[in-house]
Amino acid sequence: MDTVELSDRAVCPACTQLGAGGYVSFESDLRLAFACPSCRKLVWIDGA
C-alpha cells in the first residue's frame, strides 16, 4: 500500500523552502518522494 503524509512545516530537499508539502512512500519498491508546492515537482529522496 502506498501512503501520503501531508505536513504544513516541511523542508523540500531540492529547493530547501520551508512550507507545506507531502511525503509519498511507495511500499512496493521502498521509494520515498517529497511533493513540493514551491518548486512544483516530485523530489525523490535517496535511501540510506
Beta strands, then each sheet from edge to edge (+ up, - down):
strand 1: 3-11
strand 2: 18-26
strand 3: 31-36
strand 4: 41-45
sheet 1: 1+ 2- 3+ 4-
end
